[in-house]
């Protein structure tokens, strides 16, 4: 099950450049339901009370402008249950992660 996250009160900065998401059994890059390659990126998420580091998965070839310190726009962020080995965890997904234009705000889906 996925739960949407309202990102309007958050701003995001790239912590590390995007990396391909690999299947742990085949070591092939994973793809979404539409066949788009999956990537993940570590993001610093800031809000009024503090900050947190999130690793966010997203489909599509990332922009070369996504790098450390880049303000980014996160579209349709959600969180879901995710099995990790023998335990349960949480995973963050987005429809898009892209560099924030010079005239935008640093929140999520605008």
Order of alpha helices (4+ residues) and beta strands (2+ residues): beta-beta-beta-beta-beta-beta-beta-beta-beta
